[in-house]
Amino acid sequence: MKEFLFTFFGNVVFFYSMGLISSYIIMIILAGRSVFKSRKSQLRSYDRELISKSPYTPGVSIIAGAYNEEKTIVDNVKSLLGQEYPLFEVVIVNDGSKDSTLEKMIEHFHLIEVPFDYVQKIYTRPFKRVLKSTDNEYSQLLVVDKENGGTKADAINAGINAASFPYFINTDVDCILAQDAIYQCIAPILKNRDVIAVSGAMTMSNGCNVVDGSLKNHRAPISPIPLFQVLEYMRSFFVGKMAWSVINGMPNVSGGYGMFNREVIISAGGYRGDSFAEDMEMLLDAERYCCIFNRPYKVVQIPVTCCWTEAPSNLRILYRQRVRWGRGLIQTFVRHGHMVLNPKYCIMGMITLPYILFFELLAPLIEFSGFCVFVYLAFTGGINWSVAYIIFTMLYTFGLTLSMVVMSYDYVAGSTFDKKSNYFRVFIAAIFEPLFYHPFITFFSLIGYMKYLFNTQSSWGKMTRKGFAEIEGNKIPIKDENAVTKKN
């Protein structure tokens, strides 16, 4: 038995590891070519001036749901209103808040109820009213008041119904956008009208100073858990998604920030309100719609950091987020399994979904079972420790090299940070991540799988919201003891 386990375990680890490493090498090459190419075609001041003055520049709606956000809602709305783009609106969906979120917006932005032709093209919980400002300074603000739908998806669908423009940005109300975020994401659409979605890179706002809803510096977090997530997001956006974008096989556009063709999303049915991975399912629905109706489409990842979001700052909040992600991933494959290896769905069906199934969905199961076998063989004397050390060193070295490549791509693309010294902090995180962070992510994902398989009652979870206090002209986060729903 021991000999069989050793042989089987060794073969599984070898072939799985080689497949994973080979796929990452291919992704590194594809992403690298795209990053260096995009550097040569970055938006210049001339391009922005041309876009801003053209009568054909499409309008963009920024949509964000708000539920019990009284601590930060005014600063958050101001941040979203701070875009430089010439034609945009900010649609805030008050999703049945039970605190003074709506009252604070009414008071600060001078909102009044206005007649509005609200057409429910996507089903949501009942709509109540629309409010607009009497102050010209806030003429771009539209507030939709509705009953609580229980999920971010329901709020965003209501925002899509109320939006005026052909493209919309889905973001979280507490996210901070780069002032040129719309410019960056509209550029690929202006170059190719087949583009139905554009994903901008995201990173963590933990550790950054915020004044009046704007970032005054871009720093890597000091706290280890958010710092690990900075590295994780870099890998996802600057290697994974950049590579998928090259072959038009993007699996999802992050729910924290992305631009979409409104007509296509409405035709595809919008976001699924009962999904734990609504961002991935929505894009799959949109791509499936395009494939079925033979509509050319393209989904693009740009190597530009457009959004800063608050990361889970402790294991308790990280657990809730990653359990939901794990549950959402397996839910997505149950619902969209018919797309796997189906040539009707192009690159997504033939390459992307099989890859995610094998190297992402099954990865926690393989890692956990491999760890159990390793422990058994270790206690029964069935391990050749010399070979084990060599394999571990090779895998660890490759992971560290991948992290260094990702950081170099981030720097070439324009750098997430103000100072180069921040990369040293991220590099330290890369050294310890495989030992102290990744095991938790694997374990949390497995719990998410179990919750789905056993139909365990689950919610979207809560995240401790942070407000802001004035100290010598800067705003620093202060802990809010009242946890409110946060749809990560």
N, C-alpha and C positions, 0 to 999 in steps of 0.2 A: 504493500500500500504506500509506504513512504517513498519507495523508488518511483512508483507511478506518479505520485504527487509532484515529486521533484522534477521529473521529466516534463510532465504536462505544464506545471507552473513555469518552468524555465522557457519552454517553447512559447507559451502565451505571452509572457513578459517580453521576450525577445522580439517576436513578430509585431506585437502591439506597439512596443516602443519604437521599433524601426519605422513602422507606418506613421506614427505620430511625428517623429523627427523629420521624416521625409516630407510630410505635408507642411510642416513648419518651414522647412528650407524653401519649398516652392512658394509659400506665402511671403516669406521674407524677400525673395527675388521679385515677385510681382508687386508687392507693396513698395519696395525700394525704388523700382523703376517709376511707379506712379508718383511717389513723393518727390523725387528729384525732377520729374517732368512738371509737376504742379508748381514747383518753386520758380520755374522759368515763366510760368503763365499766371503768376499771382496778380490780383487786381491792383491796377495802378490808379493814381489819382485821376488820370485822364478817363479811365474806364468808368469810375464812379461818377464823374461829372457827366459823362455821356448817358449813363443809366438814369441819373437824376433829372436830366433835362429832356429825355426822350418822351414823346406823347404815348409811346407804345409800352412803356414800362408797366408791368402788371402789378396790381395791388396785392398786398399780403396781410392776412389777419393773424395776429398772435393770440392764441387761445390758451387760457389757463383756468383750471378749476380751483375754487377756494372753499375750503371747509374748515371753519373754526380757526381762522388765521388772524384774529384781532391783534395779536402782538406785533405782527410784521406787515400787515396787508398794505398799509400806506406806502412804506418804503418799497415793497415788492412791486406795486403797481407803478410807482415812479420809475423804477428800474426798467420795467418793460416799455414804458413810454419814452425812454431815452434813446431809442433807435434813430440813426441818422437817415434812414431810408425815406424817400420823398412821399410815398403813398402806402400808408399802413394804418391799421386800427388794432387796438388791444381789446379783446373780448374776454372779460372776467366772468366766469360762471359761478355765482354764489350757490353752492350745492346744498341748500338747506342748512346753512350754518346755525348753530344754536347759541353762539356768543354774539358779540357786537361787530362781527366782521362787516356785515352790510351797512350798519349804522355808521361805522368809522369811514367807509368809502363815501357814503352819502354826505356826511359832514365835511370831509376834507376836500372832496372833488366836486362839491355842489351838484349832486345828482338829483334829478327829478324823473318821475315816470313819464314815458312818452309813448304815443301810439306806435305800434310796430307790427309789421306783417310777418309774424313768425310762422314759417311753414315747416312742419315736422317731416323732413325728408328721411330722417333716421329716427327710429323710435327711441324716446327717452321717458323718464319720469315726468309728470306734469309740469309744464311751463307756467310761470306766474306772471311775470312782467319784465319789461326792459327799461333800464334807466340810462340817461345820458346827462352830461354836464352842461350847466348854463354858462360855464366859464370857457371861453375860446381856447385857453391854454390847455384844456383837457378835452378838446373836441374829438380827439381820436379814441376816446375811451367809451366802451359800451359794456354795460353790466347786465347780465342775464340772471334773473332770480328764478329759481326752480326748486321743486321738492328734492330732497336728498335721494340719490340713486344708489348709494352704498359703494360705488366704485368710481375711479377716475374716468373710466370709459364712458359712463353715462353723462358725466359733466362735459367731457370733450365733444361728445356727439351733439349735445345741446348747443355748444359753441359753434360747431360746424353748421348746424341749422341756421344760426343767427348771423353767421359771417357774411360779409358783403363781397369779398374778393375771391379771385379764382385760385389762389394759393393760400395755405394756412400753415402756421407753425404750431406744433403741439409742444407745450412745455409745462413745467410745474410753476406755480405762482411764486415759490421761494427761490427759483433759479435766477441767476444773474447772467444776462446775455451781454456778449461783446457788442459795442455800439454799432459795429459794422456787420453784425451777424446776418442780417437779411441780405445785404449786398453779397456776402460770401456765398450764400446758399442759392440766390437767384441767378448767379452767373452761369452755373451749369445748365440751368433751364433755358436761359436766353441763347445759349450755344446749341442746345439740342432740345426741341420741343417734345421729344419722346420721353424725356425725364419726368417721371411721376413722383419721385421722392428724392430728397437730398438729406444726408446725415452729416451734421457737423460734429467734430470731436467734443467730448465733455471731460471735465476734470473736477476736482474737489475744491470747494470754497473754504473748507476748514483751514484755518491758519491765515486767511487773507483778511485784510482790513477793508471794511465796507463803510462808505460815507454816502448818505442820501441815496442808497440803492445802487451805488456804483463801486466797483472794486478800485481801490487806490494802490494796491500792489498784488502781485501774483506770486505766492509763496507756496512751497510744499508744506503740508501739515507736519506738525511735530509729533502729535499723537500717533502711535504705531498703526492702529487699525485703519484710520483714514489714509495714512501714508501707503499702506499695502494696497489700498484700493486705487490710489493714483497710478501705481505701477500696473495694476490689473486693467484699468481703463486704457492706459497707454497701449498695452498689448492688444486689447480688443479693437481700438480705433485705428492705430497706426500700422498694425500688421494684419490682424484678422479681417476687419471690415474693408480696409484698403485693398487687400488681395481679392476678396469676394467682389468688390466693386469693379475691378479690372475685367473680370469675366462675366459681369452682370449676374452675379449669384448672391446678392446681399440677402441674408436671412431675416434681418430685422433692422428697423431704424429706432433708436432708443426712444422710450417714452418720455425722457427728460428733454430732448430737443431734436426736432426734425421738421423739415418742410415738405408739404405734400400738395399734389394736385387735388383740389377739393372735389371736382366733378368725378374723378376716378374713385375716390374714397367713398363718396355718396353712392355711386353705382355699385360698389362692392359691398355695401351694407354697413359701412362705418366700423367703429370699434365694438367688439363683443362685450357686453356688460357683465357676463358671467365668467369671463376668462381671467386666469391668473397670469397670463402672458399676453395681454391685449395688444402690445406693440408688435410682437412677432405674428400673432394671428391676423391682425389687421393687414399687415404687409403681404402675408401669404394669400389672404382673400383678394387683395388688390391685384396681385400678380396672377392669381388663378383667373380672375375676371378678364384680365388683358389677354391671357392665353386662350381662353374659351372663345372670346370675341375677336381674336386675331388683331388685337391692338398692339402696335409696337410699344415697348416700354423699356425704361432703363432706370435703375436705382443707383445713386452715386454717393460715395463717401468722399468728403473733402478733408484734407489733412490740416484743418484749421480749427483751433479751439474756439468754439462759439459760445460755450455755456459752462458756468460754474455752478455746481450743486452741492448741497450739504450732505456729506456722507454719513452713514451710521457710525457713531463714535464709540460704541461699545459692543461687546459680543451679544448682548441681549437684543439690541436693535438689528444687528447684522444677521442674527439667527432668523428673525422674523422675515427679513427681506429675502434671504437666500432660500429659506424653506418655501416661500411663495414662488420664487423663480424656479426652484426644482419641481414644484407641483405644476407650475405653468408649462414647463418644458414637456413633461410627460403628457399633460393634457393636450398640448398642441399636436403631438404625434398621434394620439388617439383620434383626434378630430381630422387631421390632415394626412393620415397614413396612406391614403389612396394616391397621394401625390408622389410618394417615394418610388423612384425608378420608373416613373411614368413619363415617357417622352413627350407627352402632350404639354407638360409643364416645364419644358426646356431645361436650362441649366439648374434651376431650382429643384426640379424633380429628379434629374439624373445625377447631379453632383452634390449640391449644397445639402439637401435633406439627408441623403445617405451618409455624408460625412458627419453631420451633426448627430445623427442617430448613433454612429459607431464611436466617434471620438469625443462626444460631449454627453449625450444621454447615457451611454453605457460606461463611460469613463469612471464615475464614482463606484459603480458596481464592480468593475474589474479591479480598481485600486483597493477597495475594501476586501474583496475576496483574496486578492494577492497578498495583502497584509496579513490576513488570517492564516493563509498557508505558510507564509514566511515565519510567523511566530511559532506555528506547529513544528515546522522543520528545524527551527532554531533550537527548540527545546528537546527535539529528538535526535539532534546531531546530523541532520540531513543536508546541511548547507556547507558548500565550499566557500569559506569566508574570503579567501583571496579573490575568487571570481566575483563574489558579491560586492566587495569593495571597489573593484574595477568598474562594474556596471553602475554602481551608485555614483562614483566619481564622474563617469562619462555623462550620465543623465543630469547630474547637478551642474556640471560645467556647461552643458548645452543650454540649460535653463538660464544660467547666469549670462551666457553669451547672447541669448535671445533678448534678455532684459537690456543689455548694453546696446544692442542694435535698435531696439525700440526707442530708447532714450536719444540715440543719435538721429533717428528719423524725426522725433519730436523737435529736436533742435534745428534740423535742416528746414523743417516746415515753418519755422517761425518762433519756436520755443513757447512753452506754456508758462515759463517762469521769467521773472524780471532779472534774476541773477543766476549765473551758471552754477554757483555753489549749491543751489537747490538740487541739482542732479546728483550730487554726492549723497545727499540724504536719501534720495530714491534708490541709489545704488546700494546703500546699506540695507534698505528694505528688501532689495532683491536677494541679498545674501541670506537673510533669515526667513524669507517668505515660504520656501518649500518645507521648512521645519516647523514653523510656528503659526502660519496662516492658512496654507493650503489644506492641511488636514481638517481644520474646522469647516472650510467650504465644502469639502467632500462629504463630511458627516452631515452637514445641514442639508445638502442636496438629497442625500439618502432619506432623511426624515421627510422631506418634501415628497419624494416618490411614495413613501409608505402612507403618508396622509392621503395622497390621491388614490392609491390602490385600495385602501381600507375605507375610503369615503369619509375620512375624519372631518368633522365640522371645522371650518377654517375661515378666518377673516383676512382683510387686507393688512391687518397689523397696525401698530401705532408707532409714531416716532416722536421723541421729545423735541418740541419746537423751541427754537432759540430766538429771543428778542434781541434788541440792541440798546446799549446804554452809551451816553455821551461821556467821553473822557478825553479832555484836551483836544477837542475837535474831531477825534476819531470815534468810530463806533465799534464796540467790542461785544461779542456774544455774551448773553447772560442766560443761565438755565431757566427754562420755564417748567415749573413742576407739574403743570397740567398737560399731560400727553394728549395729542390730538391726532386724528387720522392723517397718515402720510402715505401717499400712494407711490412708493418707490418703484 
